[in-house]
Amino acid sequence: MVETSFKSSIAFKRTEPAPAAPGLFTRPPSPPPSTAETASTVSHDVADNAKARIPTEDWDGGYTFAPIKEWQVARAMTKRYGDDLYRTAVSDVVIVGAGSAGLTCAWALGTARPDLAITIIEAGVAPGGGAWLGGQLMSAMVVRKPAHAILVDIGVPFEDEGDFVVVKHAALFTSTVLSKVLALPNVKLYNATAVEDLITRPDPLGGGLRVAGVVSNWTLVTLAHGLQSCMDPQTITAPLVCSFAGHDGPFGAFSVKRLVATGMVEQLKNMRALNMTSAEDYIVNNTREVVPGLITGGMELSELDGANRMGATFGGMLASGVKAAKEAIKILDAQKIVDGEVVGHKVAA
């Protein structure tokens, strides 16, 4: 029995293991390697390690990635996310909803005005809203003329059917416009992020209140507010918000619902039944600044105004996004803005 150096109120002892008895599986110790063998092994190890650190595009079994540490991945993501939050805390325009109208608005506004800092907030993990498919889970996307001109500008091919065109798969439009929006240096998209509230301020241009930004949180946190407490949100200050939150649903029509709750709008007139012929014209022509600081378009506008549902035709959504971008430029160019807040009318030079 051998005593350990550890002492306690109870004597602690351990028994040395007995030597293994020789048997069928007992092998004699190997002789020490020669100097030449040791050098050869080290040489191979060094060569293997060196090769593992060199990115190699060998498709015959030798494909090797450059080295990386887990902390490098964590820092690469968190640093950029933190930098993005810091930079976008004051934006020129916040777009709520990255569906077909919201993405088209971001594309039109971001390309026309590269000087504007544009932030998109999308509650879903996958941007695109309902524009990944056509009607009833079918692939093709129908766009009525003249909105096909927007497809031409974005670079989406289609088949011409006379009064309308057909994109072979709605995902072709969505992936194309999404990739072009994300490539713009003045646009930041936060997906899996929900708008929980609007920021309001007294309106220096005409009295009353104006929308002055949004309150955001991670979508999973927003959905869990009934389970936990003290999950405070973030804010983004902006002189203008463009909301395309869609028709009524879990996150649908959020901005206009909040306008009613805050007393900025008396009531919602609710979306009417489907009428393709009239719905798209109405949505495009009435996309506007519904209260100071908030432009509303797409199907969210139908909930506010009581317009008809448009169904599985997407020209109105695309054109509403472009109309919102044009309205946004006119509004911003007429305002004096300091640190993301409207302080008065811009004085002509």
ZADRENKOL-513788 format. One record per residue: residue in one letter; y, z, x of N, C-alpha, C, O in turn. Coordinates in steps of 0.1 Angstrom, whole numbers, padded with zeros to 4 digits, always signed. Atoms other than C-alpha are relative to their C-alpha. Example, Ala and Ser with C-alpha at 12.3 -4.5 7.8 and 13.67 -1.06 7.14 Angstrom:
2
A-0012+0000+0009-0045+0078+0123+0012+0000+0009+0012+0007+0019 S-0011+0000-0009-0011+0071+0137+0011+0008-0008+0022+0009-0003 
% end
This chain:
349
M-0012+0000+0008+0000+0000+0000+0012+0000+0009+0013+0007+0019 V-0013+0001-0008+0035-0009+0013+0011+0004-0009+0013-0002-0019 E-0012-0004+0008+0066+0009+0001+0011-0010+0003+0013-0015+0014 T-0011+0008-0001+0096-0012-0006+0012+0008+0004+0012+0020+0004 S-0012-0008-0003+0131-0003+0005+0008+0005-0012+0017+0013-0011 F-0006-0004+0012+0141+0001-0031-0004+0014-0004-0016+0017-0005 K+0003-0014+0004+0143+0038-0042+0005+0003-0014+0016-0002-0017 S-0005-0004+0013+0146+0051-0077-0007+0013-0004-0015+0019+0004 S+0006-0013+0004+0135+0082-0097-0015-0002-0002-0022+0008-0002 I+0014+0003+0001+0102+0065-0101-0004-0008+0013+0002-0018+0016 A+0005+0007-0012+0083+0055-0069-0004-0014-0004-0012-0016-0013 F+0003+0014+0002+0081+0017-0068-0008-0005+0011-0003-0005+0023 K+0009+0005-0010+0052+0003-0049-0005-0014-0004-0007-0016-0016 R+0007+0012+0003+0036-0031-0047-0011-0002+0009-0012+0004+0020 T+0012+0003-0008+0003-0043-0034+0001-0013+0007+0004-0023+0000 E+0000+0013-0007+0001-0069-0007-0011-0008-0005-0022-0003-0008 P+0011+0009+0004-0019-0099-0019-0011-0001+0010-0008-0002+0022 A+0011+0002-0009-0053-0102-0005-0001-0014+0005+0003-0023-0002 P+0001+0014-0005-0060-0132+0017-0009-0008-0008-0020-0003-0013 A+0009+0008+0008-0075-0161-0001-0013-0002+0007-0014-0004+0019 A+0014+0002-0006-0112-0164+0003-0002-0015+0002+0002-0023-0006 P+0003+0014-0002-0124-0197+0018-0008-0006-0011-0017+0001-0016 G+0007+0006+0010-0137-0221-0007+0001-0015+0000+0006-0021+0010 L-0001+0014+0000-0139-0257-0017+0014-0006+0001+0016-0016+0006 F-0014+0005+0000-0101-0260-0022+0008+0006+0011+0020+0004+0011 T-0008-0005-0011-0091-0242+0009+0000-0010+0012-0011-0014+0016 R-0001+0009-0011-0078-0265+0036+0005+0006+0012+0013+0015+0011 P-0006-0006-0012-0072-0257+0072+0014-0004+0002+0018-0015-0003 P-0014+0004-0002-0036-0257+0083+0001-0013+0008-0007-0015+0017 S-0002+0012-0007-0023-0290+0095+0006+0003+0013+0014+0012+0015 P-0006-0002-0013-0014-0293+0131+0015-0003+0000+0019-0012-0009 P-0014+0003+0000+0024-0293+0139+0002-0015+0003-0005-0021+0011 P-0003+0015-0003+0039-0329+0138+0005-0002+0014+0011+0007+0020 S-0005+0003-0013+0046-0345+0171+0015-0003-0001+0020-0005-0012 T-0015+0003-0001+0082-0351+0182+0003-0014-0006+0013-0015-0013 A-0003+0014+0004+0079-0388+0175-0001-0001-0016+0007-0007-0022 E+0002+0000+0015+0066-0382+0139+0012+0007-0007+0016+0002-0017 T-0011-0007+0006+0094-0357+0132+0012-0009+0000+0020-0010-0010 A-0011+0009-0001+0120-0382+0144-0001-0011-0010+0009-0015-0016 S+0002+0011+0010+0105-0409+0123+0003+0004-0014+0009-0003-0022 T-0002-0005+0013+0105-0387+0092+0015+0002-0003+0020-0002-0014 V-0015-0002+0002+0142-0377+0097+0007-0013-0001+0016-0015-0010 S-0006+0013+0001+0151-0413+0103-0002-0006-0014+0008-0012-0019 H+0002+0006+0013+0135-0424+0070+0008+0008-0011+0014+0002-0020 D-0008-0008+0010+0152-0395+0051+0014-0004+0001+0021-0006-0010 V-0014+0004-0001+0186-0404+0065+0002-0014-0006+0012-0016-0013 A-0001+0014+0006+0180-0441+0056+0000+0000-0015+0008-0006-0022 D+0001-0001+0014+0169-0432+0021+0013+0006-0006+0018+0002-0016 N-0012-0007+0005+0199-0408+0016+0012-0010+0001+0020-0011-0009 A-0011+0009-0001+0223-0434+0029-0001-0011-0010+0009-0015-0016 K+0002+0011+0010+0208-0461+0006+0004+0005-0014+0010-0002-0022 A-0003-0006+0014+0211-0437-0024+0015+0001-0002+0019+0001-0014 R-0015-0001+0001+0249-0435-0017+0007-0013+0000+0019-0014-0002 I-0006+0013+0000+0255-0472-0016-0004-0007-0013-0016-0009-0016 P+0003+0007+0012+0258-0489-0050-0006-0013+0003+0000-0022+0010 T+0007+0012-0003+0233-0517-0050-0005-0006-0013-0011+0000-0021 E+0004+0007+0012+0228-0543-0077-0013-0008+0004-0012-0021+0006 D+0013+0006-0003+0191-0551-0070-0008+0001-0013-0013+0012-0016 W+0007+0000+0013+0173-0561-0102-0015+0000+0002-0022-0001-0008 D+0014+0000-0002+0139-0560-0086-0005+0014+0004-0014+0015+0013 G+0005-0014-0003+0135-0522-0085+0009+0008+0009+0006+0019+0012 G-0009-0007-0010+0163-0513-0061+0014+0003-0005+0023+0006+0003 Y-0013-0002+0006+0192-0509-0085+0004+0015+0003-0003+0024-0002 T-0004-0013-0005+0212-0479-0071+0014+0003-0004+0023-0006-0001 F-0014-0003+0004+0243-0462-0085+0007+0008+0011+0000+0014+0020 A-0008-0008-0009+0271-0447-0064-0002+0015-0003-0005+0018-0015 P+0002-0015+0003+0268-0409-0060+0011+0005-0009+0022+0001-0009 I-0010-0007+0009+0285-0386-0085-0005+0014-0002-0016+0017-0002 K+0003-0014+0004+0287-0349-0093+0004+0002-0014+0013-0004-0019 E-0003-0002+0014+0287-0335-0128+0015+0005-0002+0021+0001-0012 W-0014-0005+0002+0321-0318-0122+0010-0011+0001+0021-0011-0004 Q-0009+0011-0001+0336-0351-0112+0001-0007-0014+0012-0012-0018 V-0001+0006+0014+0327-0365-0147+0008+0008-0009+0016+0003-0016 A-0007-0009+0009+0340-0335-0164+0015+0000+0003+0023-0001-0007 R-0014+0001-0004+0373-0336-0145+0006-0014-0004+0018-0014-0008 A-0005+0014+0003+0377-0374-0150+0004-0001-0015+0014-0007-0018 M-0003+0000+0015+0375-0369-0188+0011+0009-0004+0021+0006-0011 T-0009-0010+0005+0394-0337-0192+0014-0002+0005+0024+0000-0002 K-0013+0003-0005+0423-0347-0169+0007-0011-0008+0019-0009-0012 R-0006+0011+0008+0429-0379-0188+0003+0004-0014+0013+0000-0020 Y-0003-0004+0014+0426-0363-0222+0012+0010+0000+0020+0009-0009 G-0011-0009+0000+0450-0336-0212+0013-0007+0003+0023-0004-0003 D-0011+0008-0003+0474-0361-0197+0005-0008-0013+0016-0009-0016 D-0003+0007+0013+0472-0381-0230+0006+0009-0010+0016+0005-0016 L-0006-0009+0009+0479-0351-0251+0014+0004+0004+0023+0005-0005 Y-0014-0003-0004+0509-0342-0230+0010-0011-0003+0021-0009-0007 R-0009+0011+0002+0523-0377-0231+0003-0004-0014+0014-0007-0018 T-0002+0004+0014+0517-0384-0268+0005+0011-0009+0007+0009-0021 A-0005-0010+0009+0530-0351-0280+0014-0004-0006+0018+0001-0016 V-0012+0007+0006+0562-0371-0285-0003-0015+0001-0004-0021+0012 S+0003+0014+0001+0555-0406-0297+0011-0007-0008+0019-0001-0015 D-0009+0008+0008+0576-0434-0312-0005-0003-0014+0002-0002-0023 V+0007+0002+0013+0551-0442-0339-0014+0006+0000-0021+0005+0010 V+0014-0005+0002+0520-0424-0352-0006-0009-0011+0000-0010-0022 I+0007+0008+0010+0495-0446-0371-0012+0009-0005-0020+0013+0003 V+0011-0008+0005+0472-0426-0394-0010-0010-0006-0008-0017-0016 G+0011+0008+0005+0439-0444-0399-0002-0013+0008+0008-0021+0009 A+0003+0011-0008+0423-0470-0377-0010-0010-0007-0019-0014-0001 G+0007+0010+0007+0409-0493-0404+0006-0013+0003+0014-0015+0012 S-0005+0014-0002+0417-0530-0408+0015+0000+0000+0021-0007+0008 A-0014+0000+0001+0453-0523-0418+0007+0008+0012+0016+0003+0018 G-0006-0008-0011+0460-0496-0392-0002-0007+0013+0008-0006+0021 L+0002+0007-0013+0445-0516-0363+0009-0012+0001+0014-0015+0011 T-0009+0012+0000+0464-0547-0373+0014+0004+0002+0022-0003+0009 C-0014-0005-0002+0496-0527-0375+0002+0004+0015+0012+0000+0021 A-0001-0004-0014+0489-0512-0340+0001-0013+0009+0009-0013+0018 W+0000+0012-0008+0482-0547-0326+0014-0007-0002+0020-0011+0008 A-0012+0007+0002+0513-0563-0342+0012+0007+0006+0020+0001+0012 L-0011-0008-0005+0536-0534-0333+0000+0001+0016+0010+0000+0022 G+0001-0002-0014+0522-0529-0298+0003-0012+0008+0008-0011+0019 T-0003+0012-0007+0524-0565-0288+0015-0005-0001+0021-0010+0008 A-0014+0004+0002+0559-0571-0303+0009+0009+0007+0020+0005+0012 R-0008-0010-0006+0573-0539-0288-0007+0008+0010-0011+0019+0007 P+0008-0007-0010+0556-0529-0256+0008+0012+0005+0002+0021+0012 D-0007-0012-0004+0584-0503-0251-0003+0012-0009+0001+0023-0005 L+0003-0011+0009+0572-0482-0280-0013+0007+0003-0023+0000+0006 A+0012-0008-0002+0547-0454-0275-0007+0002-0013-0001+0009-0022 I+0006+0000+0013+0522-0457-0303-0013+0008+0001-0021+0006+0010 T+0012-0009+0000+0495-0431-0311-0007-0002-0014-0001-0002-0024 I+0008+0002+0012+0467-0438-0336-0009+0012-0001-0016+0017+0008 I+0009-0012+0003+0448-0409-0353-0011-0005-0010-0007-0010-0021 E+0011+0005+0008+0414-0418-0367-0010+0012-0002-0015+0017+0008 A+0009-0012+0003+0392-0391-0385-0015-0003+0004-0022+0006+0008 G+0014+0003-0004+0359-0410-0378-0002-0002+0014+0007-0004+0022 V+0003+0003-0014+0341-0413-0346+0002-0015+0003+0006-0018+0014 A+0000+0015-0002+0339-0451-0350+0013-0005-0007+0013-0005-0020 P-0011+0006+0006+0373-0467-0356-0004-0013-0008-0015-0019-0005 G+0003+0013+0008+0374-0497-0381-0001+0002-0015+0000-0007-0022 G+0000-0003+0014+0371-0479-0414-0011-0008-0007-0023-0009-0002 G+0010+0008+0007+0353-0502-0439-0001-0014+0004-0008-0022-0002 A-0001+0013-0004+0359-0533-0419-0011-0004+0010-0010-0014+0017 W+0011+0004-0008+0326-0533-0401-0010-0009-0008-0018-0016-0002 L+0008+0009+0009+0310-0551-0431+0009-0006-0011+0020-0001-0013 G-0007+0005+0012+0321-0572-0460-0004+0008-0012-0007+0020-0011 G+0003-0007+0012+0313-0564-0496-0015+0004-0001-0023-0004+0003 Q+0014-0004+0003+0281-0545-0506-0009-0001+0012-0020-0006+0011 L+0008+0000-0012+0269-0541-0470-0004-0014+0005-0013-0015+0013 M+0003+0014-0005+0270-0579-0464+0009-0002+0012+0019+0005+0014 S-0006+0001-0013+0282-0592-0431+0013-0007+0000+0023-0003+0007 A-0012+0009-0001+0308-0619-0438+0013+0007-0005+0012+0015-0014 M-0013-0005+0004+0345-0611-0441+0008-0011-0006+0010-0022+0001 V-0008+0010+0007+0366-0631-0466+0015+0004+0002+0019+0015-0001 V-0015-0002-0002+0404-0635-0458+0007-0011-0007+0005-0023-0004 R-0007+0010+0008+0426-0653-0483+0012-0005+0008+0019+0002+0016 K-0012+0006-0006+0453-0677-0470+0012+0005-0007+0012+0008-0019 P-0002+0004-0014+0479-0674-0456-0003+0011+0011+0001+0009+0022 A+0003-0011-0010+0466-0642-0439-0009-0005+0011-0011+0002+0021 H+0009+0006-0010+0442-0664-0419+0008-0002+0013+0002-0003+0024 A-0009+0001-0012+0472-0669-0395-0001+0012+0009+0000+0010+0021 I+0002-0013-0008+0467-0633-0384-0012-0001+0008-0013+0003+0020 L+0013+0002-0008+0431-0641-0374+0002-0010+0012-0003-0007+0023 V-0003+0010-0011+0444-0671-0354+0007+0007+0012+0004+0005+0023 D-0008-0007-0010+0469-0649-0336-0008+0010+0008-0006+0011+0020 I+0009-0010-0007+0443-0622-0328-0011-0007+0008-0015-0002+0018 G+0010+0007-0007+0418-0648-0317-0014+0002-0006-0024+0002+0001 V+0012-0002+0007+0391-0644-0344-0004-0013-0006+0003-0018-0015 P+0004+0013+0006+0371-0676-0353-0004+0002-0014-0009+0013-0018 F+0004-0001+0014+0364-0684-0389-0004-0014-0005-0001-0024+0001 E+0003+0013+0007+0351-0711-0413+0010-0001-0011+0013+0008-0019 D-0010+0003+0011+0377-0727-0436-0007-0004-0013-0014-0014-0013 E+0006+0003+0014+0367-0727-0473+0011-0005-0009+0009-0004-0021 G-0011+0005+0009+0400-0741-0486+0011+0010-0002+0020+0011+0006 D-0010-0010+0003+0420-0713-0502-0003+0013+0008+0006+0022+0008 F+0003-0012-0008+0403-0687-0480-0009-0004+0012-0014-0015+0013 V+0008+0002-0012+0385-0684-0447-0011+0011+0001-0009+0021-0006 V+0011-0010-0001+0352-0666-0438-0003+0003+0015-0006-0006+0023 V+0005-0005-0013+0346-0646-0406-0014+0003-0001-0019+0010-0010 K+0014+0000+0002+0309-0648-0399-0005+0015-0001-0015+0017-0007 H+0004-0014+0001+0307-0610-0395+0013+0008+0001+0021+0006+0010 A-0012-0008+0000+0334-0584-0403+0001+0007+0014+0012+0010+0018 A-0001-0007-0013+0325-0566-0370+0006-0009+0011+0011-0004+0020 L-0007+0009-0010+0337-0597-0351+0015+0002-0001+0021+0003+0010 F-0015-0003+0001+0372-0591-0365+0003+0014+0006+0012+0015+0014 T-0003-0014-0004+0371-0553-0360-0002+0002+0015+0007+0008+0021 S+0002-0002-0014+0357-0554-0325+0010-0007+0008+0015-0002+0019 T-0010+0008-0008+0382-0581-0314+0013+0007-0001+0020+0009+0010 V-0013-0006+0001+0413-0564-0328+0000+0014+0007+0010+0018+0013 L+0001-0013-0006+0401-0530-0316+0001-0001+0015+0008+0007+0022 S+0000+0001-0015+0395-0542-0280+0014-0004+0004+0019+0001+0015 K-0013+0004-0004+0429-0558-0280+0010+0011-0001+0019+0013+0007 V-0008-0012+0002+0446-0527-0293-0002+0010+0011+0008+0015+0017 L+0003-0010-0010+0429-0504-0268+0004-0005+0014+0007+0003+0023 A-0005+0005-0013+0439-0527-0239+0015+0001+0001+0020-0001+0013 L-0015-0001-0001+0476-0523-0247+0004+0013+0007-0001+0024+0003 P-0003-0012-0008+0491-0498-0222+0009+0010-0008+0010+0021-0004 N-0009-0009+0008+0515-0484-0249-0007+0006-0012+0000+0011-0021 V+0007-0005+0012+0488-0475-0274-0011+0010+0004-0018+0008+0014 K+0011-0009-0003+0466-0444-0274-0007+0003-0014+0000+0006-0024 L+0008-0003+0012+0438-0439-0300-0007+0013+0002-0014+0015+0012 Y+0008-0012+0001+0424-0404-0308-0009-0002-0012-0005-0001-0023 N+0010+0001+0011+0392-0409-0328-0007+0014-0001-0005+0022+0008 A+0006-0013+0003+0372-0380-0343+0011+0010-0001+0008+0022+0002 T-0012-0009+0001+0406-0365-0349+0006-0002-0014+0009-0013-0018 A-0005+0001+0014+0420-0357-0384+0015+0004+0000+0019+0013+0008 V-0014-0005+0003+0456-0354-0396-0002+0011-0011-0006+0008-0022 E+0002-0011+0010+0457-0320-0413+0013+0003-0008+0013+0009-0018 D-0013-0002+0007+0494-0320-0422+0011-0009+0005+0008-0016+0015 L-0012+0008-0004+0528-0337-0419+0010+0010+0005+0011+0021+0000 I-0011-0008-0005+0557-0323-0399+0012-0005-0008+0014-0018-0010 T-0012+0005+0008+0590-0324-0420+0012+0007+0007+0011+0018+0013 R-0013-0005-0005+0626-0319-0410+0011-0004-0010+0009-0013-0018 P-0011+0005+0008+0659-0320-0429+0005-0014+0005+0005-0016+0018 D-0004+0014-0004+0670-0357-0429+0014-0001+0003+0023+0001-0006 P-0014+0001-0003+0702-0362-0410+0007-0013-0005+0019-0014-0005 L-0005+0013+0004+0706-0397-0425+0004+0000-0015+0012-0008-0019 G-0003+0001+0014+0707-0388-0462-0003+0012-0008-0004+0012-0020 G+0004-0012+0007+0698-0352-0470-0014+0000-0004-0022-0010-0002 G+0014-0002+0004+0665-0339-0483-0009+0001+0012-0004+0005+0023 L+0010-0001-0011+0634-0340-0461-0004-0014+0005-0003-0023-0002 R+0006+0012-0005+0620-0366-0438-0013+0004+0008-0014+0015+0013 V+0012-0002-0008+0586-0369-0421+0003-0001+0014+0010-0011+0018 A-0004+0000-0014+0589-0361-0384-0012+0001+0009-0010+0005+0021 G+0012+0000-0009+0553-0363-0371-0012+0005-0008-0011+0005-0020 V+0012-0005+0006+0518-0351-0378-0006+0012+0006-0003+0015+0018 V+0008-0011-0005+0496-0321-0374-0015-0005+0001-0020-0009-0009 S+0013+0006-0002+0462-0330-0360-0010+0011+0005-0006+0021+0011 N+0010-0009-0005+0429-0313-0351-0013-0009+0001-0014-0020-0005 W+0013+0008+0000+0394-0325-0342-0006+0001-0013-0006+0011-0020 T+0005+0002+0013+0377-0337-0373-0011+0011-0003-0011+0017-0014 L+0010-0010+0002+0347-0313-0369+0006+0014-0002+0001+0022-0010 V-0008-0012+0003+0372-0284-0367+0006+0001-0013+0005+0011-0021 T-0006+0000+0014+0390-0295-0398-0011+0002-0010-0008+0009-0020 L+0011-0002+0010+0357-0297-0417-0005+0014+0000-0012+0018-0010 A+0006-0013-0001+0348-0262-0405+0010+0011-0003+0007+0023-0001 H-0010-0010+0002+0380-0244-0416-0005+0011-0010-0001+0022-0009 G+0005-0010+0009+0360-0227-0444-0010+0010+0007-0014+0020+0001 L+0010-0008-0007+0336-0213-0418+0006+0010+0010+0000+0020+0013 Q-0006-0008-0011+0359-0200-0391+0015+0002-0003+0020-0005-0012 S-0014-0001+0001+0394-0188-0388+0007-0002+0014-0001-0003+0024 C-0007+0001-0012+0421-0191-0361-0004-0013+0008-0005-0013+0020 M+0002+0013-0007+0414-0228-0353+0013-0008-0002+0013-0018-0010 D-0013+0006+0002+0450-0238-0349+0000-0015+0005-0008-0018+0014 P+0000+0014-0003+0459-0275-0347+0010-0003+0011+0016+0006+0017 Q-0010+0006-0009+0480-0297-0324+0011-0007-0008+0009-0010-0020 T-0010+0008+0007+0512-0316-0333+0004-0012+0009+0003-0011+0021 I-0006+0012-0006+0527-0350-0325+0013-0002-0007+0013-0005-0019 T-0013+0003+0005+0564-0354-0330+0003-0015+0001+0000-0021+0012 A-0003+0014+0000+0575-0389-0340+0010-0003-0010+0010+0003-0021 P-0010+0004+0010+0604-0405-0358-0005-0008-0011+0001-0009-0022 L+0006+0009+0010+0581-0427-0378-0015+0001+0000-0022+0001+0010 V+0014+0000+0002+0546-0424-0392-0004-0011-0009+0002-0013-0020 C+0006+0011+0008+0526-0454-0406-0013+0005-0005-0022+0006+0004 S+0013-0005+0005+0498-0442-0428-0008-0010-0008-0003-0017-0017 F+0010+0009+0006+0468-0463-0438-0013+0008-0002-0023+0004+0003 A+0011-0009+0002+0445-0435-0449-0010-0004-0011-0020+0003-0014 G+0010+0005+0009+0427-0456-0475+0001+0007-0014+0010+0015-0017 H-0001-0006+0013+0420-0448-0511-0007+0014-0001-0012+0018+0010 D+0003-0014+0001+0410-0414-0524-0014+0003+0006-0024-0005+0003 G+0013-0003-0006+0381-0397-0505+0002+0013+0008+0013+0019+0007 P-0001-0012-0008+0374-0368-0481+0013+0001+0009+0019+0011+0009 F-0013+0001-0007+0403-0379-0458+0009-0011-0005+0019-0013+0000 G-0007+0011+0006+0415-0407-0480+0013+0004-0006+0015+0015-0012 A-0013-0001+0006+0451-0411-0491+0006+0013+0004+0014+0019-0004 F-0005-0014-0003+0459-0379-0472+0015+0001+0000+0020+0011-0005 S-0014-0001-0002+0495-0386-0464+0007+0001-0013+0016+0009-0015 V-0007+0000+0012+0506-0394-0499-0004+0012-0009+0004+0017-0017 K+0004-0012+0007+0486-0365-0513+0009+0012+0005+0013+0020-0003 R-0009-0010-0006+0506-0343-0489+0014-0001-0005+0021+0009-0006 L-0013+0002+0005+0538-0358-0501+0002+0007-0014+0012+0013-0017 V+0000-0006+0013+0530-0346-0536+0000+0015+0001+0007+0022-0005 A+0001-0015-0002+0520-0311-0524+0013+0006+0005+0016+0017+0002 T-0013-0006-0006+0553-0307-0505+0012-0003-0009+0023+0001-0006 G-0011+0003+0009+0574-0320-0534+0008-0012+0003+0018-0014-0003 M-0008+0012-0004+0586-0351-0516-0003-0012-0010+0006-0021-0011 V+0003+0010+0011+0569-0373-0543-0005+0008-0012-0012+0018-0010 E+0004-0007+0013+0564-0362-0579-0015+0000-0003-0020+0010-0005 Q+0014+0001+0003+0529-0375-0584-0006-0013+0005+0002-0023+0007 L+0007+0012-0003+0503-0401-0575-0003-0007-0013-0007-0001-0023 K+0004+0007+0012+0498-0429-0600-0014-0005+0000-0019-0010-0010 N+0015+0003-0001+0462-0435-0588-0003-0015-0001+0003-0022-0008 M+0004+0014-0001+0445-0467-0579-0006-0005-0014-0014+0002-0020 R+0005+0006+0012+0438-0490-0609-0013-0008+0003-0017-0010+0015 A+0012+0008-0001+0407-0512-0615+0002-0012+0008+0013-0017+0011 L-0001+0012-0009+0399-0542-0593+0006-0012-0006+0002-0016-0017 N-0006+0013+0004+0420-0573-0596+0004-0007+0013+0015-0005+0018 M-0003+0006-0013+0418-0594-0564+0013-0009+0000+0021-0009+0009 T-0011+0009+0000+0444-0619-0576+0013+0006+0002+0022+0001+0009 S-0013-0007-0001+0472-0594-0580+0001+0011+0011+0012+0013+0016 A+0000-0011-0009+0462-0566-0557+0005-0002+0014+0014+0005+0019 E-0004+0003-0014+0467-0582-0523+0015-0003+0001+0022+0002+0010 D-0014+0003-0001+0501-0596-0531+0008+0013-0001+0018+0015+0006 Y-0008-0012+0002+0513-0563-0544+0000+0009+0013+0011+0014+0017 I+0000-0009-0011+0501-0543-0514+0008-0005+0012+0015+0003+0018 V-0008+0006-0012+0517-0566-0488+0015+0001-0004+0023+0006+0005 N-0014+0001+0004+0550-0570-0507+0006+0014-0001+0018+0016+0000 N-0005-0014+0002+0553-0532-0513-0003+0010+0011+0000+0021+0010 T+0001-0008-0012+0543-0519-0479+0014+0004+0005+0022-0005+0008 R-0014-0004-0002+0574-0498-0472+0001+0014+0005-0009+0021+0006 E-0003-0014-0003+0590-0466-0461+0001+0007-0013+0011+0006-0020 V+0001-0006+0013+0580-0445-0491+0009+0013-0001+0014+0016-0012 V-0009-0011-0001+0599-0414-0480+0006-0002+0015-0001-0008+0023 P-0005+0002-0013+0621-0412-0449-0010+0005+0011-0015+0016+0010 G+0009-0003-0011+0599-0413-0418-0014-0003-0003-0023-0001+0006 L+0014+0003+0003+0567-0424-0436-0001-0014-0006+0003-0016-0018 I+0004+0012+0006+0556-0460-0441-0014+0001-0005-0023+0006+0002 T+0014-0001+0005+0525-0464-0463-0004-0014-0004+0004-0022-0009 G+0006+0013+0003+0503-0495-0467-0014+0001-0003-0020+0012-0004 G+0014+0000+0003+0468-0506-0474-0003+0006-0013+0005+0007-0022 M+0004-0006+0013+0448-0489-0501+0006+0014-0003+0006+0018-0014 E-0007-0013+0002+0466-0456-0496+0012-0003-0009+0016+0005-0018 L-0011+0004+0008+0496-0474-0512-0004-0002-0014+0004+0001-0024 S+0005+0002+0013+0475-0483-0542-0001+0014-0008+0001+0014-0020 E+0001-0013+0006+0469-0446-0548+0014+0006-0004+0016+0013-0014 L-0014-0004+0002+0507-0439-0546+0006-0007-0012+0012-0001-0021 D-0007+0009+0009+0519-0468-0567-0008-0003-0013-0002-0008-0023 G+0008+0004+0011+0490-0472-0591-0003-0015+0000-0004-0021-0011 A+0003+0014-0002+0482-0507-0578-0015-0002-0002-0023+0007-0002 N+0014+0003+0001+0449-0525-0584-0008+0001+0013-0002-0001+0023 R+0010+0000-0011+0419-0522-0562-0002-0015+0004-0002-0024-0005 M+0001+0014-0004+0415-0554-0541-0015-0005+0003-0017-0017+0003 G+0014+0004-0002+0377-0553-0534-0002-0006+0014+0005-0004+0023 A+0005+0005-0013+0359-0572-0506+0008-0012+0004+0001-0023+0007 T-0008+0010-0006+0388-0594-0495+0010+0007+0009+0017+0016+0004 F-0007-0008-0010+0407-0584-0464+0014-0005+0004+0021+0001+0012 G-0013+0006-0004+0438-0606-0462+0011+0010-0003+0021+0011+0005 G-0010-0009+0004+0459-0580-0480+0001+0012+0010+0012+0017+0013 M+0000-0011-0010+0449-0553-0455+0006-0004+0013+0014+0003+0019 L-0006+0005-0013+0457-0574-0424+0015-0002-0002+0023+0002+0007 A-0014+0003+0001+0490-0585-0438+0008+0012-0003+0020+0013+0001 S-0007-0013+0002+0499-0550-0449+0003+0007+0013+0014+0012+0015 G-0002-0005-0013+0495-0539-0413+0011-0007+0007+0019+0000+0014 V-0011+0008-0007+0517-0567-0400+0014+0004-0007+0024+0005+0000 K-0012-0004+0007+0543-0559-0427+0005+0014+0004+0017+0015+0006 A-0004-0014-0005+0543-0522-0417+0006-0001+0014+0016+0006+0016 A-0005+0001-0013+0549-0532-0381+0014-0006+0000+0023-0001+0007 K-0014+0006+0002+0579-0554-0391+0010+0010-0005+0021+0011+0000 E-0008-0010+0006+0593-0526-0412+0003+0011+0010+0015+0016+0011 A-0002-0010-0010+0588-0501-0384+0011-0004+0010+0019+0004+0014 I-0010+0005-0010+0608-0522-0359+0014+0001-0006+0023+0005+0001 K-0013-0001+0006+0637-0525-0383+0005+0014-0002+0017+0017+0001 I-0004-0014+0002+0638-0488-0391+0003+0007+0014+0014+0013+0015 L-0002-0006-0013+0635-0477-0354+0013-0005+0006+0020+0002+0013 D-0012+0006-0006+0662-0501-0343+0013+0004-0006+0023+0002+0000 A-0012-0005+0006+0686-0486-0367+0003+0014+0002+0013+0019-0003 Q-0001-0015-0001+0681-0450-0357+0003+0005+0014-0001-0002+0024 K-0002-0007-0013+0694-0428-0329-0011+0011+0001-0012+0020-0008 I+0011-0008-0001+0664-0409-0317+0001+0008+0014+0003+0002+0024 V+0000-0009-0012+0663-0379-0292-0012+0008+0000-0015+0016-0010 D+0013-0008-0001+0630-0364-0281-0009-0001-0012-0015+0008-0017 G+0008+0002+0011+0612-0380-0309+0005+0003-0014-0002+0002-0023 E-0006-0004+0013+0635-0368-0336+0012-0009-0003+0020-0012+0005 V-0012+0008+0005+0660-0389-0357+0012+0010-0001+0011+0020-0007 V-0012-0009+0000+0695-0374-0351+0011-0007-0007+0022-0001-0009 G-0011+0007+0007+0716-0401-0368-0002-0015+0001-0013-0020+0005 H+0000+0014-0001+0723-0438-0371+0004-0005+0014+0012+0001+0020 K-0004+0006-0013+0724-0460-0340+0013-0007-0001+0016-0014-0011 V-0013+0006+0000+0759-0470-0332-0001-0013+0008-0005-0014+0019 A+0000+0013-0006+0763-0507-0325+0009+0000+0013+0019+0005+0013 A-0007+0001-0012+0774-0515-0290+0012-0009-0001+0020-0011+0008 
% end
